[in-house]
Amino acid sequence: MRDNILLSLVVVFVPFSLISVGGGPSILAGIQREAVEVHHWLNAKEFVDLFAIARAVPGPGTMLVTAIGWHVAGWAGALAATLALFVPSSILCYWVVRVWHVHRGKRWHAALERGLAPIGVGLLGAGLISVLRIVDAGWTGFGVTLGAGAVAAYSAGIQPILILLGGATAFLLIYQP
Amino acid sequence: MADEEFVNGFTIAQILPGANVANLIIYVGQRLFGPLGAILGVSALLIAPFFMVIGAVVCYQVLKSQHWLAAAMTGASSAAIGLLLAMFISNVRRIGRAWRPLVFVTATVIGVGVFRWPLIAVVAVLAPISIGLAWIEERH
C-alpha cells in the first residue's frame, strides 16, 4: 500500500515537472486536481493551507509537493514528491543549457520563448482560479486576496511571508474577538 | 560570467519547465563548475526549504484542531492567492497587447481553469500551435 502511494506520487508529479512552463506556479491547477479530486490525498481546505505554508517558507513555491508528499506518506513521501518534481526538469534544463549556447540567437529560440510564454501565463491564471474556487474564505477572504495582491504589486521586494502574516492577522482579528 | 551570458541563462530558466530559480542555478552551476556545480547548486537550493516546509507542516498538523489556527490559515491562504493574482497581472501586462499571446493566455485559462480539462493535455495541444505561430511571426 505504502509503495503504491510513493509510486503514484512519482507517477503524478514527474509529468508536471516536465510541463511546468513558466515556473512552478503554472502547475498549481493540475496538482490541485490530481491531489484533491483524483487521488484524494488531502481535502480542499488542507490543500489551500499547504499552498499557503509552501508560499510562506523561503524557497520555490513548488515545495508544495514536498508538503503534500509529507502529508500522505511521511519522509519517504516528501522525498519522493520533491525528487519527482525537481529531478526531471533539472535534467532537461542541464541538457538544454549544454546545447543552447551552440545555437545562440537562432530563430527557434525566439519562437520557443514567445510561443511558450502565453501558455505559462495562462496556466498561472488557471491556477489562480483553481485555488480561488476551493479556498472557501467568503467575502472577507476575497478582500484579503485583493489587498494582498495590491500590496504585492505596489511594494516590490516585500517578503511574501509578511503579506501572509498580514492576511492571517486580519482573519484572527475578525473571527477571534 | 558576463552580464549577457547571465541574461541568456535567465531567459532559458524561464522558458524551460521547472522552478525558474532552480533552472537558473543549474545554468550558472553548469557554466562555472560543470555537472557537479549544477547538482550541488540545486541540492543547496532545496535542502533547507525541504526541512522548513516539513517543519511547518508538522506544526500545522499538531495545531490543526485549534479554531484560531483554522482562521489564521484561511487568512494566510487568501493572502497567498493575492500574491498569485499580482504575479498573474504583472505577467499579463508584460505580454503586451498583441493578439496571439492574448488568445493563448485566454484559451489556457478557460481550458484549464474554467472547463478544468487536464492541464497536460491542454498544454500538449496549445503549446505546439502557439510556438508554430510565433515561429511564423519571427520571419517578419
Interface residues (C-beta under 8 A of the other chain):
Chain A: P15 F16 S17 L18 I19 S20 V21 G22 G23 G24 P25 I27 L28 A29 G30 R33 V48 D49 L50 F51 A52 I53 A54 R55 A56 V57 P58 G59 P60 G61 T62 M63 T66 A67 W70 H71 W75 A78 T82 F86 S89 S90 L92 C93 Y94 V96 V97 R98 W100 H101 R104 R107 W108 A110 A111 L112 E113 R114 G115 L116 A117 P118 I119 G120 V121 G122 L123 L124 G125 A126 G127 L128 I129 S130 V131 L132 V135 D136 A137 T140 G141 F142 V144 T145 L146 G147 A148 G149 A150 V151 A152 A153 P160 I163 L164 L165 G166 G167 A168 T169 A170 F171 L172 I174 Y175 Q176
Chain B: N8 G9 T11 I12 A13 Q14 I15 L16 P17 G18 A19 N20 V21 A22 N23 I26 Y27 Q30 R31 P35 A38 V42 L45 L46 A48 P49 F50 M52 V53 I54 A56 V57 Y60 Q61 H67 W68 A71 A72 M73 T74 G75 A76 S77 S78 A79 A80 I81 G82 L83 L84 L85 A86 M87 F88 I89 S90 N91 V92 I95 R100 P101 L102 V103 F104 V105 T106 A107 T108 V109 G111 V112 G113 V114 R116 P118 L119 I120 V123 L126 A127 S130 I131 G132 L133 A134 W135 E137 E138 R139
